[in-house]
Amino acid sequence: MDVKKRFDINQLLRKKTVIGANVLLMTLVAIGLFGIVSYLNSRHYARIDFTSTGRFSLSTKTKNILKGLDKPVTVTVLFNPSELFYERVVDILQEYTYASKNIKLVHIDPIRNPSRLRELTQRIKAEEIQINSVIFECGDKAKHVGQADVIERKFPFKFKGEEAFTAAILSVTQPEQEAIFFTTGHGERGLEDYEQAGFSEVSTALKRDNYRIIPLDLLTRKEIPNDCNLLVIAGPTKAFTSEELAIIRNYLDEKKGNLLVLLEPAFGPYSRTGLEDLLKEYNVEVKTNAVVYNKVQLPFYGLQTVAEIYVNEERYPEHKITRNMRSLTSVFFGACVIESKPPTKEKPFQARHLAMGPDNSWGETSIGGKEKPEFNQDKDIPGPITIAVTAEPVDTAAQASMAHGTIPEEKPPQSPRIVVFGDVDFAANEYSGHPGNRDIFLNSINWLAQKETQLGISAKPPDVRRAVIDPKQMKLIYWISVAGLPGLGLVMGGYVWWRRRR
């Protein structure tokens, strides 16, 4: 009996030992797996933003800029934790650190750590630093982003942090501001004009992208300065003289400059500018005698002919400027037709389509009449219509290597580069707020300036949603909350009482 008992005890001890060892082994395996998963997660993690407006995500433009960042940038947050939008500031700056290893985030409480604040003031050689701000440092450069740059303090409050922070990074990392010259003296749009037809909004956006904006009167200056990286002609209403056209031609051919032209049909205040013949030399043909019209189905009105041209999805041909814009819609108003011609030995420039109108659009040549525009097959220009074209030199060496089945070597972009739009209103204050208008304009500027890391979709303002309730809806809500919900409870209680009585 004692032997059997000892046998049972020994067997039980062995069983407990095996179970204990198994538990220990499984625990070690679990710890090992947890460590491996944590290591992989720290090196290969994914962040997903499920908000409809992408509130917690950076724009593609900011991501491209951070991807090309090759210098360390220190970002010091001086916001008080109790301040409005403090969490938004910290959250979005954390996104910057996730997107680039060259971004270092530092927090300083200016109230509790005045010594660190004084040290920062001395380091960036500033007389004083405003609290509730963010300081960007790179090398010996520093940029102060104040609270007013981040928060628009009028209802509804808007958070503009990404625009301000990305602009600050460009300011401290780029060696110098590149100059963009806008021609004047021909009725062009005003850079300081805040009316609907003005260019004040895109001018502000260009300054935020670290450009210098300079007006240029060719008749007075008689030349285009050597520091001009890009020349912009925005909606001239008067013709350029032969002397001015010669200056522009010399700038393109000899100085290898870059040119952005925004034209309008020769109708109303607009006339032929002389730029049409100049652009033909670069395989871009402008038909200012035509206005692009579009047929759309409007609610309650049926099929209507309108001058608004909506460009989205496949209407953006493949190009670096519009590569990330398929989900956006650009709106053009009263544009003229721009056509591209194939390169030749005499004109070795490759012209490509940039924006095209819908299939049911056409170029109306009988402009100025009182009759409703209708497509005339004998006179008008059939669709699909092109309203924007780019042109750049043909890379003959790359074409030859591809013809022989070899991959050409990557070379710096060639100049001159040219972008021509058949409309100027899309970039004006009245229309620049449309989702795709400002992006296609800024992307064209950055492509011409050969800053291709700054291409992409810009940060959009937050989606402020308001509930507008009319009197009938208010009355319905009142009766549902006052009588409906309590009545539902009474009905359910009465039903339960009746069931129990049975």
Buried (B, 14 or more C-beta within 10 A) or exposed (E): EEEEEEEEEEEEEEEEEEEEEEEEEEEEEEEEEEEEEEEEEEEEEEEEEEEEEBBBBBBBBBBBBBEEBEEBBBBBBBBBEEBBBBEBBBEBBBBBBEBBEBBBBEBBBBEEBEEBBEEBBEBBEEEEBBBBBBBBBBEEBBBBBBBEBBBEEEEEEBBBBBBBBBBBBBBBBBEEBBBBBBBBBBBBBBBEBEEEBBBBBBBEBBBBBBBBBEEBEBEEEEEBEEEBBBBBBBBBBBBBBEEBBEBBEEBBEEBEBBBBBBBBBBBEEBBEBBBBEBBEBBBBBBBBBBBBBBBBEEEEEEEEBBBBBBBBEEBBBEBEBBEBBEEBBBBBBBBBBBBBBEBEEEBEBBBBBBBBBBEBBBBBBBBEEEEEBEBEEEEBBEBEBBBBBBBBBBBEEBEEBEEEEEEEEEEEBEBBBBBBBBBBBBBBBBBBEBBBBBBBBBBBBBBBBBBBBBBBBBBBBBEEEEEEEEEEEEEEEEEEEEEEEEEEEEEEEEEEEEEEEE
